Amino acid sequence: LIVLSSSEIMMAIESTQKLERYYNNLLLIKIYTHPR
């Protein structure tokens, strides 16, 4: 088992949330720049 400190877990959660926002923004940009 790998033991992570709470600060490391929080950093991992924050980084994944930032990635999710980044990809969501990319999807929105693609939708807006390539309208049907």
mmCIF entry with sequence, helices, sheets and N, C-alpha, C, O atoms, coordinates in Angstrom:
data_MODEL
# 
_entry.id   MODEL 
# 
_entity.id                         1 
_entity.type                       polymer 
_entity.pdbx_number_of_molecules   1 
# 
_entity_poly.entity_id                      1 
_entity_poly.type                           'polypeptide(L)' 
_entity_poly.nstd_linkage                   no 
_entity_poly.nstd_monomer                   no 
_entity_poly.pdbx_seq_one_letter_code       LIVLSSSEIMMAIESTQKLERYYNNLLLIKIYTHPR 
_entity_poly.pdbx_seq_one_letter_code_can   LIVLSSSEIMMAIESTQKLERYYNNLLLIKIYTHPR 
_entity_poly.pdbx_strand_id                 A 
# 
loop_
_entity_poly_seq.entity_id 
_entity_poly_seq.num 
_entity_poly_seq.mon_id 
_entity_poly_seq.hetero 
1 1  LEU n 
1 2  ILE n 
1 3  VAL n 
1 4  LEU n 
1 5  SER n 
1 6  SER n 
1 7  SER n 
1 8  GLU n 
1 9  ILE n 
1 10 MET n 
1 11 MET n 
1 12 ALA n 
1 13 ILE n 
1 14 GLU n 
1 15 SER n 
1 16 THR n 
1 17 GLN n 
1 18 LYS n 
1 19 LEU n 
1 20 GLU n 
1 21 ARG n 
1 22 TYR n 
1 23 TYR n 
1 24 ASN n 
1 25 ASN n 
1 26 LEU n 
1 27 LEU n 
1 28 LEU n 
1 29 ILE n 
1 30 LYS n 
1 31 ILE n 
1 32 TYR n 
1 33 THR n 
1 34 HIS n 
1 35 PRO n 
1 36 ARG n 
# 
_struct_asym.id          A 
_struct_asym.entity_id   1 
# 
_struct_conf.conf_type_id            HELX_P 
_struct_conf.id                      HELX_P1 
_struct_conf.pdbx_PDB_helix_id       AA1 
_struct_conf.beg_label_comp_id       SER 
_struct_conf.beg_label_asym_id       A 
_struct_conf.beg_label_seq_id        6 
_struct_conf.pdbx_beg_PDB_ins_code   ? 
_struct_conf.end_label_comp_id       THR 
_struct_conf.end_label_asym_id       A 
_struct_conf.end_label_seq_id        33 
_struct_conf.pdbx_end_PDB_ins_code   ? 
_struct_conf.beg_auth_comp_id        SER 
_struct_conf.beg_auth_asym_id        A 
_struct_conf.beg_auth_seq_id         6 
_struct_conf.end_auth_comp_id        THR 
_struct_conf.end_auth_asym_id        A 
_struct_conf.end_auth_seq_id         33 
_struct_conf.pdbx_PDB_helix_class    1 
_struct_conf.details                 ? 
_struct_conf.pdbx_PDB_helix_length   28 
# 
_struct_conf_type.id          HELX_P 
_struct_conf_type.criteria    ? 
_struct_conf_type.reference   ? 
# 
loop_
_atom_site.group_PDB 
_atom_site.id 
_atom_site.type_symbol 
_atom_site.label_atom_id 
_atom_site.label_alt_id 
_atom_site.label_comp_id 
_atom_site.label_asym_id 
_atom_site.label_entity_id 
_atom_site.label_seq_id 
_atom_site.pdbx_PDB_ins_code 
_atom_site.Cartn_x 
_atom_site.Cartn_y 
_atom_site.Cartn_z 
_atom_site.occupancy 
_atom_site.B_iso_or_equiv 
_atom_site.pdbx_formal_charge 
_atom_site.auth_seq_id 
_atom_site.auth_comp_id 
_atom_site.auth_asym_id 
_atom_site.auth_atom_id 
_atom_site.pdbx_PDB_model_num 
ATOM 1   N N  . LEU A 1 1  ? 0.839   -1.200 0.000   1.00 0.00 ? 1  LEU A N  1 
ATOM 2   C CA . LEU A 1 1  ? 0.000   0.000  0.000   1.00 0.00 ? 1  LEU A CA 1 
ATOM 3   C C  . LEU A 1 1  ? 0.872   1.248  0.000   1.00 0.00 ? 1  LEU A C  1 
ATOM 4   O O  . LEU A 1 1  ? 1.920   1.299  0.645   1.00 0.00 ? 1  LEU A O  1 
ATOM 5   N N  . ILE A 1 2  ? 0.415   2.249  -0.738  1.00 0.00 ? 2  ILE A N  1 
ATOM 6   C CA . ILE A 1 2  ? 1.130   3.533  -0.766  1.00 0.00 ? 2  ILE A CA 1 
ATOM 7   C C  . ILE A 1 2  ? 0.403   4.496  0.157   1.00 0.00 ? 2  ILE A C  1 
ATOM 8   O O  . ILE A 1 2  ? -0.794  4.736  0.002   1.00 0.00 ? 2  ILE A O  1 
ATOM 9   N N  . VAL A 1 3  ? 1.134   5.044  1.116   1.00 0.00 ? 3  VAL A N  1 
ATOM 10  C CA . VAL A 1 3  ? 0.518   5.964  2.075   1.00 0.00 ? 3  VAL A CA 1 
ATOM 11  C C  . VAL A 1 3  ? 0.807   7.393  1.634   1.00 0.00 ? 3  VAL A C  1 
ATOM 12  O O  . VAL A 1 3  ? 1.962   7.790  1.480   1.00 0.00 ? 3  VAL A O  1 
ATOM 13  N N  . LEU A 1 4  ? -0.257  8.154  1.434   1.00 0.00 ? 4  LEU A N  1 
ATOM 14  C CA . LEU A 1 4  ? -0.109  9.552  1.038   1.00 0.00 ? 4  LEU A CA 1 
ATOM 15  C C  . LEU A 1 4  ? -0.522  10.450 2.185   1.00 0.00 ? 4  LEU A C  1 
ATOM 16  O O  . LEU A 1 4  ? -1.465  10.153 2.919   1.00 0.00 ? 4  LEU A O  1 
ATOM 17  N N  . SER A 1 5  ? 0.189   11.541 2.327   1.00 0.00 ? 5  SER A N  1 
ATOM 18  C CA . SER A 1 5  ? -0.211  12.510 3.344   1.00 0.00 ? 5  SER A CA 1 
ATOM 19  C C  . SER A 1 5  ? -1.431  13.269 2.840   1.00 0.00 ? 5  SER A C  1 
ATOM 20  O O  . SER A 1 5  ? -1.688  13.307 1.637   1.00 0.00 ? 5  SER A O  1 
ATOM 21  N N  . SER A 1 6  ? -2.176  13.868 3.749   1.00 0.00 ? 6  SER A N  1 
ATOM 22  C CA . SER A 1 6  ? -3.395  14.573 3.360   1.00 0.00 ? 6  SER A CA 1 
ATOM 23  C C  . SER A 1 6  ? -3.078  15.713 2.402   1.00 0.00 ? 6  SER A C  1 
ATOM 24  O O  . SER A 1 6  ? -3.869  15.998 1.504   1.00 0.00 ? 6  SER A O  1 
ATOM 25  N N  . SER A 1 7  ? -1.937  16.368 2.577   1.00 0.00 ? 7  SER A N  1 
ATOM 26  C CA . SER A 1 7  ? -1.588  17.481 1.683   1.00 0.00 ? 7  SER A CA 1 
ATOM 27  C C  . SER A 1 7  ? -1.343  16.976 0.268   1.00 0.00 ? 7  SER A C  1 
ATOM 28  O O  . SER A 1 7  ? -1.717  17.636 -0.701  1.00 0.00 ? 7  SER A O  1 
ATOM 29  N N  . GLU A 1 8  ? -0.718  15.810 0.143   1.00 0.00 ? 8  GLU A N  1 
ATOM 30  C CA . GLU A 1 8  ? -0.479  15.245 -1.181  1.00 0.00 ? 8  GLU A CA 1 
ATOM 31  C C  . GLU A 1 8  ? -1.803  14.865 -1.842  1.00 0.00 ? 8  GLU A C  1 
ATOM 32  O O  . GLU A 1 8  ? -1.990  15.060 -3.043  1.00 0.00 ? 8  GLU A O  1 
ATOM 33  N N  . ILE A 1 9  ? -2.714  14.321 -1.043  1.00 0.00 ? 9  ILE A N  1 
ATOM 34  C CA . ILE A 1 9  ? -4.024  13.955 -1.587  1.00 0.00 ? 9  ILE A CA 1 
ATOM 35  C C  . ILE A 1 9  ? -4.756  15.208 -2.066  1.00 0.00 ? 9  ILE A C  1 
ATOM 36  O O  . ILE A 1 9  ? -5.349  15.216 -3.144  1.00 0.00 ? 9  ILE A O  1 
ATOM 37  N N  . MET A 1 10 ? -4.707  16.268 -1.251  1.00 0.00 ? 10 MET A N  1 
ATOM 38  C CA . MET A 1 10 ? -5.377  17.511 -1.641  1.00 0.00 ? 10 MET A CA 1 
ATOM 39  C C  . MET A 1 10 ? -4.768  18.072 -2.924  1.00 0.00 ? 10 MET A C  1 
ATOM 40  O O  . MET A 1 10 ? -5.490  18.554 -3.797  1.00 0.00 ? 10 MET A O  1 
ATOM 41  N N  . MET A 1 11 ? -3.446  18.011 -3.038  1.00 0.00 ? 11 MET A N  1 
ATOM 42  C CA . MET A 1 11 ? -2.798  18.511 -4.256  1.00 0.00 ? 11 MET A CA 1 
ATOM 43  C C  . MET A 1 11 ? -3.224  17.690 -5.463  1.00 0.00 ? 11 MET A C  1 
ATOM 44  O O  . MET A 1 11 ? -3.452  18.241 -6.540  1.00 0.00 ? 11 MET A O  1 
ATOM 45  N N  . ALA A 1 12 ? -3.332  16.383 -5.291  1.00 0.00 ? 12 ALA A N  1 
ATOM 46  C CA . ALA A 1 12 ? -3.748  15.529 -6.399  1.00 0.00 ? 12 ALA A CA 1 
ATOM 47  C C  . ALA A 1 12 ? -5.175  15.858 -6.816  1.00 0.00 ? 12 ALA A C  1 
ATOM 48  O O  . ALA A 1 12 ? -5.479  15.925 -8.007  1.00 0.00 ? 12 ALA A O  1 
ATOM 49  N N  . ILE A 1 13 ? -6.053  16.065 -5.831  1.00 0.00 ? 13 ILE A N  1 
ATOM 50  C CA . ILE A 1 13 ? -7.442  16.407 -6.134  1.00 0.00 ? 13 ILE A CA 1 
ATOM 51  C C  . ILE A 1 13 ? -7.500  17.740 -6.873  1.00 0.00 ? 13 ILE A C  1 
ATOM 52  O O  . ILE A 1 13 ? -8.226  17.880 -7.857  1.00 0.00 ? 13 ILE A O  1 
ATOM 53  N N  . GLU A 1 14 ? -6.728  18.723 -6.393  1.00 0.00 ? 14 GLU A N  1 
ATOM 54  C CA . GLU A 1 14 ? -6.736  20.032 -7.047  1.00 0.00 ? 14 GLU A CA 1 
ATOM 55  C C  . GLU A 1 14 ? -6.229  19.928 -8.478  1.00 0.00 ? 14 GLU A C  1 
ATOM 56  O O  . GLU A 1 14 ? -6.787  20.553 -9.379  1.00 0.00 ? 14 GLU A O  1 
ATOM 57  N N  . SER A 1 15 ? -5.180  19.148 -8.696  1.00 0.00 ? 15 SER A N  1 
ATOM 58  C CA . SER A 1 15 ? -4.618  19.039 -10.044 1.00 0.00 ? 15 SER A CA 1 
ATOM 59  C C  . SER A 1 15 ? -5.605  18.354 -10.987 1.00 0.00 ? 15 SER A C  1 
ATOM 60  O O  . SER A 1 15 ? -5.725  18.746 -12.148 1.00 0.00 ? 15 SER A O  1 
ATOM 61  N N  . THR A 1 16 ? -6.313  17.335 -10.497 1.00 0.00 ? 16 THR A N  1 
ATOM 62  C CA . THR A 1 16 ? -7.282  16.668 -11.367 1.00 0.00 ? 16 THR A CA 1 
ATOM 63  C C  . THR A 1 16 ? -8.442  17.599 -11.685 1.00 0.00 ? 16 THR A C  1 
ATOM 64  O O  . THR A 1 16 ? -8.956  17.587 -12.803 1.00 0.00 ? 16 THR A O  1 
ATOM 65  N N  . GLN A 1 17 ? -8.865  18.413 -10.703 1.00 0.00 ? 17 GLN A N  1 
ATOM 66  C CA . GLN A 1 17 ? -9.943  19.361 -10.965 1.00 0.00 ? 17 GLN A CA 1 
ATOM 67  C C  . GLN A 1 17 ? -9.498  20.394 -11.992 1.00 0.00 ? 17 GLN A C  1 
ATOM 68  O O  . GLN A 1 17 ? -10.284 20.791 -12.852 1.00 0.00 ? 17 GLN A O  1 
ATOM 69  N N  . LYS A 1 18 ? -8.230  20.838 -11.909 1.00 0.00 ? 18 LYS A N  1 
ATOM 70  C CA . LYS A 1 18 ? -7.732  21.795 -12.894 1.00 0.00 ? 18 LYS A CA 1 
ATOM 71  C C  . LYS A 1 18 ? -7.719  21.157 -14.279 1.00 0.00 ? 18 LYS A C  1 
ATOM 72  O O  . LYS A 1 18 ? -8.072  21.806 -15.264 1.00 0.00 ? 18 LYS A O  1 
ATOM 73  N N  . LEU A 1 19 ? -7.313  19.879 -14.361 1.00 0.00 ? 19 LEU A N  1 
ATOM 74  C CA . LEU A 1 19 ? -7.309  19.193 -15.652 1.00 0.00 ? 19 LEU A CA 1 
ATOM 75  C C  . LEU A 1 19 ? -8.722  19.086 -16.205 1.00 0.00 ? 19 LEU A C  1 
ATOM 76  O O  . LEU A 1 19 ? -8.940  19.292 -17.399 1.00 0.00 ? 19 LEU A O  1 
ATOM 77  N N  . GLU A 1 20 ? -9.690  18.764 -15.337 1.00 0.00 ? 20 GLU A N  1 
ATOM 78  C CA . GLU A 1 20 ? -11.071 18.654 -15.797 1.00 0.00 ? 20 GLU A CA 1 
ATOM 79  C C  . GLU A 1 20 ? -11.556 19.986 -16.344 1.00 0.00 ? 20 GLU A C  1 
ATOM 80  O O  . GLU A 1 20 ? -12.200 20.034 -17.392 1.00 0.00 ? 20 GLU A O  1 
ATOM 81  N N  . ARG A 1 21 ? -11.244 21.084 -15.629 1.00 0.00 ? 21 ARG A N  1 
ATOM 82  C CA . ARG A 1 21 ? -11.658 22.402 -16.118 1.00 0.00 ? 21 ARG A CA 1 
ATOM 83  C C  . ARG A 1 21 ? -10.987 22.703 -17.454 1.00 0.00 ? 21 ARG A C  1 
ATOM 84  O O  . ARG A 1 21 ? -11.615 23.257 -18.356 1.00 0.00 ? 21 ARG A O  1 
ATOM 85  N N  . TYR A 1 22 ? -9.707  22.339 -17.580 1.00 0.00 ? 22 TYR A N  1 
ATOM 86  C CA . TYR A 1 22 ? -8.966  22.602 -18.810 1.00 0.00 ? 22 TYR A CA 1 
ATOM 87  C C  . TYR A 1 22 ? -9.615  21.875 -19.990 1.00 0.00 ? 22 TYR A C  1 
ATOM 88  O O  . TYR A 1 22 ? -9.822  22.466 -21.049 1.00 0.00 ? 22 TYR A O  1 
ATOM 89  N N  . TYR A 1 23 ? -9.936  20.589 -19.801 1.00 0.00 ? 23 TYR A N  1 
ATOM 90  C CA . TYR A 1 23 ? -10.542 19.829 -20.888 1.00 0.00 ? 23 TYR A CA 1 
ATOM 91  C C  . TYR A 1 23 ? -11.954 20.319 -21.190 1.00 0.00 ? 23 TYR A C  1 
ATOM 92  O O  . TYR A 1 23 ? -12.361 20.351 -22.351 1.00 0.00 ? 23 TYR A O  1 
ATOM 93  N N  . ASN A 1 24 ? -12.711 20.705 -20.147 1.00 0.00 ? 24 ASN A N  1 
ATOM 94  C CA . ASN A 1 24 ? -14.046 21.246 -20.386 1.00 0.00 ? 24 ASN A CA 1 
ATOM 95  C C  . ASN A 1 24 ? -13.952 22.527 -21.191 1.00 0.00 ? 24 ASN A C  1 
ATOM 96  O O  . ASN A 1 24 ? -14.761 22.754 -22.090 1.00 0.00 ? 24 ASN A O  1 
ATOM 97  N N  . ASN A 1 25 ? -12.965 23.378 -20.876 1.00 0.00 ? 25 ASN A N  1 
ATOM 98  C CA . ASN A 1 25 ? -12.781 24.616 -21.634 1.00 0.00 ? 25 ASN A CA 1 
ATOM 99  C C  . ASN A 1 25 ? -12.428 24.306 -23.080 1.00 0.00 ? 25 ASN A C  1 
ATOM 100 O O  . ASN A 1 25 ? -12.913 24.974 -23.993 1.00 0.00 ? 25 ASN A O  1 
ATOM 101 N N  . LEU A 1 26 ? -11.586 23.297 -23.298 1.00 0.00 ? 26 LEU A N  1 
ATOM 102 C CA . LEU A 1 26 ? -11.236 22.921 -24.672 1.00 0.00 ? 26 LEU A CA 1 
ATOM 103 C C  . LEU A 1 26 ? -12.478 22.476 -25.436 1.00 0.00 ? 26 LEU A C  1 
ATOM 104 O O  . LEU A 1 26 ? -12.662 22.845 -26.596 1.00 0.00 ? 26 LEU A O  1 
ATOM 105 N N  . LEU A 1 27 ? -13.331 21.681 -24.786 1.00 0.00 ? 27 LEU A N  1 
ATOM 106 C CA . LEU A 1 27 ? -14.552 21.224 -25.447 1.00 0.00 ? 27 LEU A CA 1 
ATOM 107 C C  . LEU A 1 27 ? -15.448 22.401 -25.792 1.00 0.00 ? 27 LEU A C  1 
ATOM 108 O O  . LEU A 1 27 ? -16.003 22.459 -26.889 1.00 0.00 ? 27 LEU A O  1 
ATOM 109 N N  . LEU A 1 28 ? -15.594 23.354 -24.850 1.00 0.00 ? 28 LEU A N  1 
ATOM 110 C CA . LEU A 1 28 ? -16.427 24.525 -25.114 1.00 0.00 ? 28 LEU A CA 1 
ATOM 111 C C  . LEU A 1 28 ? -15.862 25.330 -26.273 1.00 0.00 ? 28 LEU A C  1 
ATOM 112 O O  . LEU A 1 28 ? -16.611 25.797 -27.131 1.00 0.00 ? 28 LEU A O  1 
ATOM 113 N N  . ILE A 1 29 ? -14.544 25.494 -26.302 1.00 0.00 ? 29 ILE A N  1 
ATOM 114 C CA . ILE A 1 29 ? -13.919 26.251 -27.392 1.00 0.00 ? 29 ILE A CA 1 
ATOM 115 C C  . ILE A 1 29 ? -14.176 25.554 -28.729 1.00 0.00 ? 29 ILE A C  1 
ATOM 116 O O  . ILE A 1 29 ? -14.480 26.215 -29.722 1.00 0.00 ? 29 ILE A O  1 
ATOM 117 N N  . LYS A 1 30 ? -14.057 24.230 -28.759 1.00 0.00 ? 30 LYS A N  1 
ATOM 118 C CA . LYS A 1 30 ? -14.304 23.500 -30.003 1.00 0.00 ? 30 LYS A CA 1 
ATOM 119 C C  . LYS A 1 30 ? -15.752 23.679 -30.447 1.00 0.00 ? 30 LYS A C  1 
ATOM 120 O O  . LYS A 1 30 ? -16.027 23.852 -31.634 1.00 0.00 ? 30 LYS A O  1 
ATOM 121 N N  . ILE A 1 31 ? -16.677 23.637 -29.486 1.00 0.00 ? 31 ILE A N  1 
ATOM 122 C CA . ILE A 1 31 ? -18.092 23.785 -29.830 1.00 0.00 ? 31 ILE A CA 1 
ATOM 123 C C  . ILE A 1 31 ? -18.359 25.178 -30.390 1.00 0.00 ? 31 ILE A C  1 
ATOM 124 O O  . ILE A 1 31 ? -19.072 25.331 -31.382 1.00 0.00 ? 31 ILE A O  1 
ATOM 125 N N  . TYR A 1 32 ? -17.774 26.204 -29.740 1.00 0.00 ? 32 TYR A N  1 
ATOM 126 C CA . TYR A 1 32 ? -18.050 27.576 -30.164 1.00 0.00 ? 32 TYR A CA 1 
ATOM 127 C C  . TYR A 1 32 ? -17.337 27.925 -31.465 1.00 0.00 ? 32 TYR A C  1 
ATOM 128 O O  . TYR A 1 32 ? -17.864 28.700 -32.264 1.00 0.00 ? 32 TYR A O  1 
ATOM 129 N N  . THR A 1 33 ? -16.151 27.368 -31.693 1.00 0.00 ? 33 THR A N  1 
ATOM 130 C CA . THR A 1 33 ? -15.409 27.728 -32.898 1.00 0.00 ? 33 THR A CA 1 
ATOM 131 C C  . THR A 1 33 ? -15.838 26.883 -34.090 1.00 0.00 ? 33 THR A C  1 
ATOM 132 O O  . THR A 1 33 ? -15.540 27.235 -35.231 1.00 0.00 ? 33 THR A O  1 
ATOM 133 N N  . HIS A 1 34 ? -16.528 25.779 -33.848 1.00 0.00 ? 34 HIS A N  1 
ATOM 134 C CA . HIS A 1 34 ? -17.005 24.934 -34.944 1.00 0.00 ? 34 HIS A CA 1 
ATOM 135 C C  . HIS A 1 34 ? -18.509 24.712 -34.801 1.00 0.00 ? 34 HIS A C  1 
ATOM 136 O O  . HIS A 1 34 ? -18.952 23.604 -34.501 1.00 0.00 ? 34 HIS A O  1 
ATOM 137 N N  . PRO A 1 35 ? -19.293 25.769 -35.018 1.00 0.00 ? 35 PRO A N  1 
ATOM 138 C CA . PRO A 1 35 ? -20.752 25.617 -34.886 1.00 0.00 ? 35 PRO A CA 1 
ATOM 139 C C  . PRO A 1 35 ? -21.296 24.712 -35.990 1.00 0.00 ? 35 PRO A C  1 
ATOM 140 O O  . PRO A 1 35 ? -20.737 24.624 -37.083 1.00 0.00 ? 35 PRO A O  1 
ATOM 141 N N  . ARG A 1 36 ? -22.384 24.056 -35.674 1.00 0.00 ? 36 ARG A N  1 
ATOM 142 C CA . ARG A 1 36 ? -22.987 23.170 -36.661 1.00 0.00 ? 36 ARG A CA 1 
ATOM 143 C C  . ARG A 1 36 ? -23.789 23.976 -37.680 1.00 0.00 ? 36 ARG A C  1 
ATOM 144 O O  . ARG A 1 36 ? -24.376 23.402 -38.598 1.00 0.00 ? 36 ARG A O  1 
# 
